[in-house]
Amino acid sequence: MKRKISITNKAKESINHLKKVFSFPEESKGNYFSTYTENVYVGGRKALTEGKFHDMFMAGDGHELEDYIDKNGVLHLAHAKSIYSSSMLAYNFFYWVSPENPLILNGTTYDKVYFEVKFPVLSKNSNGSSNNRPSNMDVLLISDDCQTMFCVESKYTEHTHHQAAIFKDAYFKPSCYYKNNPYRTSFIKWALRYNERKNGYFAGIKQNISHIIGITNILHDADALAWFKANNPFIEPEVLAQINQNTEIIFTNLLYYRPEMGTDIYGDIHAEKKTYPYLLAEFLFDHLQNNLDEPLLLSRFITTYPELFAEIQSQMPNGLAEYLDNKYVLTNHT
C-alpha cells in the first residue's frame, strides 16, 4: 500500500530548506529577513522599493511592507519579511510581466501586472451603511488587448493549517449585495453552509467566496464596476477604460506544494480532516459549477506553483527561474 505523503511535513521541509539557503537575524527566530528586499529576487527589488508596486502593497490591508504596532502595543514585523510570505512568493513569480516581457498563458498574452487589487464585495453593511471593505486579490494580470483578466489568490503555507470561516452578518442579507448580481441567492447559501466551519482551512473558502462575489459583481453590476475603477488608482486610466462587463475573467487559487506530492495534495477522501485542495475541489464541483454560468472564470480554479512554474519558467528573465527553484523547490530535486 502506498504511504500517503504528509502535506504538513512537506510544508515544514520547504521552510527548513529556506532556513538552510538564507541567513536570518537571531532575534527573528529564523522566520524573518532583516528587510523585505532580501525576500525578493534582485531583479524585482527596485520595483518594490519605489514606484507603483511599492504603492500597491502599501495601499493594501495586509501590513506587507512596514512593521506595525497593534492596538495592544505589540510590535509585528512586516509580512513581506517573513519566509512564509505568500505575497512575496507571488511577487517573485510575476513582477517581471510587462509590455517588454509579456507572459503567454493558455494562448493569451498578458503584459500588465498589479498586486493587492481591490474588488467590491458587498454594497452595504448589515446596518444599511455603505460597505467599503473589498477583497484584495494578490495578483491581477491583464492581457495586451485588455479583454482578459487573470486573478490569482496566492497561498504558501497558511492553507496547511486549520482556520475557521467567519462571515459577517451582511453576507446573509440580500439587501447588502449589489442588486444586479444574479448569484446573490447562491452566495447567501454558501455563507450559511460554511460559516464557522473550522475542521480545515475554511478561512480560504470564505476568501474564495468573497473573491467570486467581487469578480461577478463587476461582470454584472455597473455600480460595482464603477467602484472597481474608482478604487484601483494604480491601474492606468486607459486600461480601466477598456474593462467592462464583457471582459473575460479567470480566477485561480495558486497553491504551493512540494512538486513530488502530485495528486496527494487532495488527501484521503475518507479522512475526517480534509486538505485545502480537497475542500476547494468540493466547493468547485458541488457548488460553483452548479450555480455559476461563468465557465471561463472557473477554468483554472486550482493550480500549484510547481505546475505553473513548469509552464512559464522559459519565459522568465535570466536567472529568475533558477532563483525561484533554489529558494522554493519547484522541481523535484531528488
N, C-alpha and C positions, 0 to 999 in steps of 0.2 A: 504494500500500500504506500502510495506517495505521501511523504510528510508535507503538511501544509507549511508554507513559509509565514513567519510572523511579521505582519506589517509593522507593528510597534518596534520589534527588534531591528528590522531593516531601517526604520527611521533613525534609530539610535546609531546604527552603523554609519549612516551618512553624516550625522553630526560629529561622531568621533573622527571620521575621515577629515572633516573640515578642521577639527582641532589639531590634527597632525600636520595639515598643509599650511596653516596660518598660525601666527603667534598672537596672543591676546594679553591685554593688561591683567596683571594679577588680581586687581580689585574687581574685575568684571566676572571673576569665577569662570573664565573661559567661554563666556557666552556673548560678549560684545567686543567689537573692534573699538579702537580709540576714537576714530572718526568714521562717518558713514562712507566716505570716499574709499576707504580700504575694503569695503564690501562690494565695490563696483569695479568692473573691468576698466583698465587705464584709458581705453578709448572712449568711455562714456562718462568719465569723471567731470570734465569741464562742463558738459551739457547739464549735469545735475547740480553743480555748484553755482551756476549763473544762467540766466536766460529762462525760457519758458518752462522747461522741465522742472527746474527748482521751484518756480512759482506754482506749478500744478500741484506738486506734493505739499507745498506749504499751505495751499488753499484747501487741501483735503481735511478729513476729520480724524485722521489716524495718528497724529503726532509723529510723522515719519522721520523728519529731518532734524528736529530740535528736541533736546531734553526738556522735560517739563515737571512741574510740581503739582500734585493733585490737591484736592480740597482738604485733605488731611495733612498736608505738608510733606508728603513723601515724594522724593525725587525719583523720576523714571527716566531712563536713558532713551534716546531716540530709537524708534523701532528699526530704522534703517541701519543702525549699528549692529543689530542682532544677527547672529549667524542663522537664526531661524526665520529671517525676514522673507516672506513670500513676495512682498512688493519689490525688493531688490533682486530677487530671482527673476521676476517678470521684467524688471527694468533692464537687467543684463541681457535678457533674451531679445528685447525688442527696440531698445533705444536707437539703434542704427537705421531703422526704417525711415526712408526719405526719398524725395524725387531722384536723388543721385544714387541711392542704394535701395531700390524697391524690393519688397518681398512678394514673391509669387506663391500663392497658396490655393490649391484646388482650382487652378486656372484663372484666378483673379489676382490682379496686380495691386498691391497696397503700397502707397507711397507717403502715407501720413500716419503718425502715431501720437497718441495722447495718453496721459496717465491720470488716475483719480477723476474720471469723468462722471459728472452728476446726472442722474436720471430721476425724473419726478415720479414719486410712488403714490402717495395719497394727496388729494387736493385739500382735505380738511382734517383737523384733529377731532377726537370724539366729542369735544365741547362745541364744535362748529367753527372754531377759529381756523385761519389758514395754516396749512401744513407746509413747512419748508424743509423737511428732513428728507433728503434724497437718498438713493442708493448710490454708492460710489463704485464705479466699475474700475477695476485695477488697470486694464489696458483697453484702449479703443483704437483699432486700425481702420482707416478709411481708404477706399480704393482710389485709383488715379482719376476715375470719372465721377467720383463722389456718389456712386449709385449703390455701393455696398459698404456696410459697417460690420466689422468683426469684433465682438465684445468678449473680453477674457476676464474670468474670475480666477485668480491665481491662489493655489494652496501649496505650501511647502511641507510643514509637519503638523499644523494645527488640526487637520482633519483625521489624524490618527488618535485623537483623544475624544472623550465624550463631552458634549456640551448641549444643554437643553435649548429648544426653540422657544423663544418668548415673544409673543405678538402683543402689541399694544391694542387697546380696545377698539381703536379706529379701524383695524383690519376686519372687524366683524360687522361693521355698519355700512350698508350700501351707499348711504349719503356721503361717506367720506372719500369715495373713489371718484376719479374723473368720469363724468357721466357718459361719455361716448365710447368708453372701453367696453367691448361686447362680452368680456370674460369675467365681469365682476362677481357673478354668482359662483363661478369656479374658484376664484381667489378666496372668497369667504369660506367655502367648503374646505379648501386646503389649509387655511389658517386654523380653522376649528379642528381639523384632523391632526395637525402636527403640533399645535400649541402645547407647551410644557412637556413634550416628549423628550426624554433625556438619555435613553439607553443606546447611545450612538452619537455621531456628530450631527445632531438635528439642527444646531445653530446654522450649519451650512445649508440645510434645506430651507430654513427661514430666509436666509440671504438669497437663495435662488428664487424664491417666490417674490421677494422684493424686486430683484433684478428683472424678472419676467413681467411683473406689473409695470415697471418703469419702461421697459422696451415696448411692450404692447400699447402703453399709453401714448407714446409719441407716434406710433403707427396708426392710431385710430382717433386721437383727440387733438384738435387744433390748439386748445389751450395748453395741453401738456407739451406739445411740440414747441410752442412759443416759450414756455418755461425752460425747456431744454436749451433753446438758443440763447435765452437771456442769462442763463446761469453757468454757461461754459465759455467764459471770455477768452480762453486760451486756444479755442478752435477759431481759425481765421474766418472773418465775416464772409468771404467769398465761398468758403467751404460750407458754412452753415446755411448760406442762401440756397444751396443745392440739395440740402437734406429735406425730405418731405415725406408724406405718408405712403409714397410708393418706393421709398428706399428699402433695399433688401438688408435685413439684419440677421446675423448669425451669432449665437451665444454658445460659448464653451466653458466648461469647468476644466481648467488646466491644472492637473494634479501631479505632484511629484511622488514618484515611487522608484525604487531601485529597478534598473532595467531587467534584472533576472527574475523579477516577480511574475511578469506576464499576466495571465488571467487569474493568478492567485490574489490579485487586488480585490476581487469580488468576494472572496472568502467562501465559507461553507453556507449553503442555502439553509441548512438546518440549525445553524448556530443561533443561540439566543441573542448574542451581540453581533449585529450586522456591521460590516465595513461601510465606510462612506461611499465608495463606488457602488456597492450593492444598494444602499439607500437611494442614491441618485438614479440608478437604473430602474428601481422600483417606482420612483416618482415619475420618471420619464414614461415608462410603459403603462402604468396603471392610471396616471392622471393627465400628464401633459399631452400625450399623443391622442388621448380620447376626448380632449376638451378644447385644444387649441388648433385652429385652422391656420397654422403658420409652419409649414413643413421645412422651409429653409432655416428658420430660427433654430430648430432642434437637430439640424443635420450633423452637427459635431458636438453634441451635448457633453460628452465625456472624452477628454483627451489627456494623455500623460505627457509629461515633459520629455521622457526618452523617445516617445513616438514622434512628437513634434520636432525634436532635435534631429532625428533621422531624416525627416522631410526637408528641413531648411538649412542644415549646417553648411551645405555647399554654397549657400547664398550669403553667409555671414562675412563680415570684414575679416581680413587676415589676422589670425591669432585668436579671434574671439571663440571659435568652436573649441579649440584646444583648451583655452582657459575655462570655459564652461564645463567641459568634460572632466578636467582635472579637479575642478572645485566641487562640482555637484554629483559626479559619477552618473553620466547619462548614457554610457555604453557599457557593455559587460566587460569588466576588467579581469575576469577570471580566466 
